[in-house]
Amino acid sequence: MDIGKAVILGIVQGLTEFLPVSSSGHLVLGKHFLGLQEQGIEFEVFVHFGTLLAVLTIFRKEIFNLIMAFFKLFSPKVFSAGLDNYYRKSLDFRLLVYIIIATIPAAVIGLTFEDKIETAFHSPRFACSMLIITAVILFLTLFAKKGTAPLSLRNTLIIGIAQACAILPGISRSGSTISAGLYQNISGKEAARFSFLLAIPAILGATMIKAIEISVSGIGSDMLMVLAAGMIAAYVSGFVAIESLIAIVGRGKLYWFAPYCLIIGVLGLIFIK
């Protein structure tokens, strides 16, 4: 792989990772129609790390507050007052708890049905069907009432279940999680913020697993420039995608992406035999 191709693939990864069009679905269809081969686990690790850096950059203040909320758990003041009291009074600690709770469904589903999920990634027609479902999910947000409901254990768990469903190729992670928030009368910006914060453990976990797999073999020095180019491209495009989607969701226009997902899904079912 040369630097030019790495940049193109990095841009595609960054955009589809965060826009509600399913990066996994595009990967499956791209390999089918264009005859793309696997790019190698090293490349996957670097581009996923690039998208992770984009989230960390945009939400650096929130992430810092979450880290501080965690370490305050060990302070004598919090310990003496009790965990329940800290949970009630600290917004940041509650948010941290919500993220942990919402991450559990995807972790359980991913580990339990790993083989079946892997099989789904080899079926372009299945990915097309799921893209149509994504289109329906996005379109229905047109009827979601604008609300100001706060995050809670109940609604964040539902968002986590939506993320677990998005393990399947063709189901958009950002689309399903943000939509799940909108359906529960959470404001668009709050739903988007929680969705992207929830992406951190998911992307970090997948990246670490893949990084462990390549830690033994290592990476050749001649490939570092190529991989770095892909990572930077994924970071920049991911940054743009997150900022753009937050603005779109804030305007209540998440359904804008529904026609695209529907067209791609239907055309795929027509032409894939």
C-alpha positions in Angstrom: 0.0 0.0 0.0 1.3 3.5 -0.9 0.7 6.7 1.0 -1.9 8.0 -1.4 -4.1 4.9 -1.0 -3.5 5.0 2.8 -4.8 8.6 2.9 -7.9 7.8 0.8 -8.7 4.8 3.0 -8.1 6.9 6.2 -10.5 9.6 5.0 -13.2 7.0 4.3 -12.7 5.4 7.6 -12.8 8.7 9.5 -16.0 9.8 7.8 -18.0 6.6 7.9 -16.9 5.8 11.5 -18.9 8.8 12.8 -21.4 9.7 10.2 -24.6 7.6 10.5 -23.9 5.5 7.4 -22.2 2.4 8.9 -18.5 2.1 8.3 -18.7 -1.7 8.6 -21.4 -1.8 6.0 -19.3 0.3 3.6 -16.4 -2.0 4.2 -18.3 -5.1 3.3 -19.8 -3.6 0.2 -16.5 -2.0 -0.9 -14.7 -5.3 -0.7 -17.5 -6.9 -2.8 -17.9 -4.4 -5.6 -14.3 -3.2 -5.8 -12.6 -6.4 -5.1 -10.7 -4.8 -2.2 -8.6 -7.1 -0.1 -8.0 -6.9 3.6 -5.6 -4.0 4.3 -3.8 -5.7 7.1 -4.4 -5.5 10.8 -1.6 -2.9 11.2 -3.6 -0.4 9.0 -6.8 -1.1 10.9 -5.1 -0.3 14.2 -3.6 2.9 13.0 -6.8 4.3 11.4 -8.9 3.3 14.4 -6.4 5.1 16.6 -6.7 8.1 14.4 -10.5 8.2 14.8 -10.1 7.7 18.6 -7.8 10.7 18.7 -10.5 12.8 17.0 -13.0 12.0 19.7 -10.4 12.6 22.4 -9.6 16.0 20.9 -13.1 17.3 20.6 -14.3 16.0 24.0 -11.0 16.6 25.9 -12.7 18.7 28.6 -15.4 16.2 29.2 -12.9 13.3 29.3 -10.7 15.2 31.7 -13.7 15.8 34.0 -14.6 12.1 33.8 -11.0 11.1 34.8 -11.0 13.5 37.7 -14.4 12.2 38.8 -13.0 8.7 38.9 -10.0 9.6 41.0 -12.1 11.6 43.4 -13.7 8.3 44.4 -10.5 7.6 46.4 -10.5 10.9 48.3 -11.2 10.8 52.0 -14.1 13.3 51.6 -16.0 11.2 49.1 -15.2 8.0 50.9 -16.6 9.3 54.2 -19.7 10.8 52.6 -20.6 7.6 50.7 -20.7 6.5 47.1 -24.5 7.1 46.9 -24.0 10.7 47.9 -21.2 11.2 45.4 -23.4 9.7 42.6 -26.3 12.1 43.4 -24.1 15.2 43.6 -21.5 14.7 40.8 -22.8 15.0 37.2 -19.4 13.9 35.9 -19.4 10.7 38.0 -23.0 9.9 36.9 -21.9 10.3 33.3 -19.0 8.0 33.8 -21.4 5.4 35.3 -23.8 5.8 32.4 -20.9 5.2 29.9 -19.8 2.0 31.8 -23.4 0.7 31.9 -24.1 1.5 28.3 -20.8 -0.3 27.2 -21.8 -3.6 28.8 -24.4 -4.8 26.2 -22.0 -4.4 23.2 -19.2 -6.2 25.2 -21.5 -9.1 26.1 -22.9 -9.5 22.6 -19.5 -9.1 20.9 -17.9 -11.8 23.1 -20.9 -14.2 23.1 -21.6 -14.1 19.4 -18.2 -13.4 18.0 -18.2 -16.2 15.4 -21.7 -15.4 14.1 -20.9 -11.7 13.8 -17.7 -12.5 11.9 -19.8 -14.6 9.5 -22.2 -11.6 8.9 -19.2 -9.6 7.7 -18.8 -11.9 4.8 -22.4 -11.3 3.5 -22.9 -8.2 1.4 -26.6 -8.8 1.0 -26.9 -9.0 4.8 -25.1 -5.6 5.1 -27.5 -4.1 2.5 -30.5 -5.3 4.5 -29.1 -3.7 7.6 -28.4 -0.5 5.8 -32.1 -0.3 4.9 -32.9 -0.8 8.6 -30.5 2.0 9.4 -32.4 4.2 6.9 -35.6 3.4 8.7 -34.1 4.2 12.1 -32.8 7.5 10.9 -36.0 8.5 9.1 -38.1 7.9 12.2 -36.1 10.6 14.1 -38.1 13.0 11.9 -41.0 12.3 14.3 -39.0 12.4 17.5 -40.1 15.2 19.8 -37.6 17.8 20.8 -37.0 17.2 24.5 -34.7 18.0 27.3 -34.9 14.7 29.2 -31.7 14.1 31.3 -29.5 11.1 30.9 -30.4 8.3 33.3 -29.5 4.7 34.0 -32.6 3.6 32.0 -32.2 5.6 28.8 -28.4 5.2 28.7 -28.8 1.4 29.0 -31.2 1.5 26.0 -28.6 3.5 24.1 -26.1 0.8 25.0 -28.4 -1.9 23.6 -28.7 0.1 20.4 -24.9 0.2 20.2 -24.8 -3.6 20.7 -27.1 -4.0 17.7 -24.7 -1.8 15.7 -22.0 -4.5 15.9 -23.8 -6.0 12.8 -22.5 -4.7 9.5 -24.8 -2.1 8.0 -26.2 -0.9 11.3 -24.7 2.5 12.0 -23.3 2.9 15.6 -23.6 6.6 15.7 -27.0 6.6 13.9 -28.5 4.0 16.2 -27.2 5.4 19.5 -28.1 9.0 18.7 -31.6 7.9 17.4 -32.1 5.9 20.6 -31.4 9.0 22.6 -33.8 11.2 20.4 -36.6 8.6 20.8 -36.3 9.1 24.5 -36.6 12.9 24.3 -33.0 13.6 25.0 -31.8 16.7 23.2 -30.0 16.2 19.9 -26.7 17.7 21.2 -26.8 15.7 24.4 -27.6 12.5 22.5 -24.7 13.1 20.1 -22.3 14.0 22.9 -23.1 10.8 24.8 -22.9 8.7 21.6 -19.4 9.9 20.9 -18.2 9.5 24.5 -19.7 6.0 24.4 -17.6 5.3 21.3 -14.3 5.7 23.2 -14.3 2.4 25.1 -15.7 0.6 22.0 -13.0 1.9 19.7 -10.3 1.7 22.4 -11.1 -1.9 23.2 -11.1 -3.0 19.5 -7.8 -1.1 18.9 -6.1 -2.6 21.9 -7.1 -6.2 20.9 -5.8 -5.7 17.4 -2.6 -4.0 18.7 -1.9 -7.0 20.9 -2.1 -9.2 17.9 0.6 -7.3 16.1 2.8 -6.6 19.1 4.7 -9.9 18.5 5.5 -9.5 14.8 6.1 -5.7 15.0 5.9 -3.2 12.1 8.6 -2.6 9.5 10.1 0.8 9.3 9.2 1.2 5.6 5.5 0.9 6.5 5.5 3.5 9.3 5.1 6.5 7.0 2.2 4.8 5.2 0.4 3.9 8.4 1.0 7.3 9.9 -0.5 8.9 6.8 -3.6 6.8 7.1 -3.9 7.6 10.8 -3.6 11.4 10.2 -6.2 11.2 7.4 -8.6 9.3 9.7 -8.0 11.8 12.5 -8.7 14.9 10.3 -11.8 13.3 8.5 -13.1 11.9 11.8 -12.7 15.4 13.4 -14.7 17.0 10.6 -17.4 14.2 10.7 -18.0 14.6 14.4 -18.3 18.4 14.3 -20.6 18.2 11.3 -22.8 15.5 12.8 -23.2 17.4 16.1 -24.3 20.5 14.1 -26.7 18.4 12.0 -28.2 16.6 15.0 -28.5 19.9 16.9 -30.7 21.1 14.0 -32.9 18.0 14.2 -31.8 16.8 10.7 -30.4 13.3 11.4 -32.9 11.9 9.0 -31.0 13.6 6.2 -28.8 10.5 6.0 -31.7 8.1 5.6 -32.1 8.4 1.8 -28.4 7.7 1.3 -28.5 4.5 3.4 -31.8 3.4 1.7 -30.4 3.9 -1.8 -27.2 2.1 -1.1 -29.0 -0.8 0.6 -31.6 -1.2 -2.2 -29.1 -1.0 -5.0 -26.9 -3.5 -3.2 -29.8 -6.0 -2.9 -30.6 -5.5 -6.6 -27.1 -6.0 -8.0 -25.6 -8.5 -5.6 -26.5 -12.0 -6.4 
